[in-house]
């Protein structure tokens, strides 16, 4: 009411409920991607699993939810927030190979 920021506690179950639809869309996208992927690559993913990166990987229990829905092992990267930047940096070190 004052327009000033304030701290509010929100229960984890309320957050889970709020993002459930988005999580289901992510799961649908993963399933569709696996269905459209060549059999060799899909088999490799099924055998070795999916690695989650980025901020979404930090959602408590997201790995289990995705694994249960897809029946594929799911792992969280060691530094999920830094993975994309680190990978991009490594790719830029070999930019000539990436151009091929």
C-alpha positions in Angstrom: 0.0 0.0 0.0 2.9 2.4 0.6 4.6 1.5 -2.7 7.8 0.6 -0.8 9.3 -2.9 -1.1 8.6 -5.3 1.7 9.6 -8.9 2.5 6.8 -11.5 2.2 7.1 -15.2 2.9 5.6 -17.5 0.3 5.2 -21.3 0.9 7.0 -23.6 -1.4 3.8 -25.3 -2.3 2.4 -22.0 -3.6 5.4 -21.5 -5.8 5.1 -25.0 -7.1 1.5 -24.5 -7.9 2.2 -21.2 -9.6 4.9 -22.7 -11.9 3.3 -26.1 -12.5 1.9 -25.2 -15.9 5.3 -23.9 -17.2 7.0 -27.1 -15.8 4.5 -29.2 -17.7 5.3 -27.3 -20.9 9.0 -27.9 -20.4 8.3 -31.6 -19.9 6.2 -31.7 -23.1 9.0 -29.9 -25.0 11.6 -32.4 -23.7 9.4 -35.4 -24.8 8.7 -33.9 -28.2 12.4 -33.2 -28.7 13.3 -36.8 -27.8 10.7 -38.1 -30.2 12.0 -36.0 -33.0 15.7 -36.8 -32.3 17.5 -39.4 -34.3 17.4 -42.9 -32.6 21.2 -42.9 -32.0 21.1 -39.5 -30.1 17.9 -40.3 -28.3 19.4 -43.6 -27.1 22.5 -41.8 -25.9 20.4 -39.3 -23.9 18.3 -42.1 -22.5 21.4 -44.0 -21.4 23.4 -41.0 -20.1 20.6 -38.6 -19.1 19.8 -34.9 -19.3 21.8 -32.2 -17.7 19.9 -29.1 -16.5 21.6 -25.7 -16.7 20.5 -22.2 -16.0 18.4 -20.8 -13.2 15.6 -23.3 -13.8 18.0 -26.0 -12.7 18.0 -24.5 -9.2 14.3 -25.1 -8.7 14.1 -27.6 -5.8 13.1 -31.1 -7.1 12.9 -30.1 -10.8 15.4 -32.9 -11.7 13.1 -35.5 -10.1 10.0 -34.1 -11.7 11.5 -34.2 -15.2 13.0 -37.6 -14.6 9.8 -39.1 -13.4 7.9 -37.7 -16.4 10.4 -38.7 -19.0 11.8 -41.9 -17.5 15.3 -40.5 -18.3 18.0 -39.7 -15.7 18.3 -36.0 -15.0 21.3 -34.3 -13.5 21.9 -30.7 -12.4 25.2 -29.2 -13.8 27.8 -28.3 -11.2 27.5 -24.6 -11.8 24.2 -24.3 -13.6 24.2 -20.5 -13.6 27.6 -20.3 -15.3 27.4 -23.2 -17.7 26.1 -21.3 -20.8 28.7 -18.5 -20.4 31.5 -21.1 -19.8 30.5 -23.1 -22.8 30.3 -20.1 -25.0 33.7 -19.0 -23.9 35.1 -22.5 -24.7 33.4 -22.4 -28.1 34.9 -19.0 -28.9 38.4 -20.4 -28.2 37.8 -22.8 -31.1 35.8 -20.5 -33.3 37.3 -21.8 -36.5 36.2 -25.3 -35.7 32.7 -24.0 -34.9 32.4 -22.3 -38.3 32.8 -25.7 -40.0 
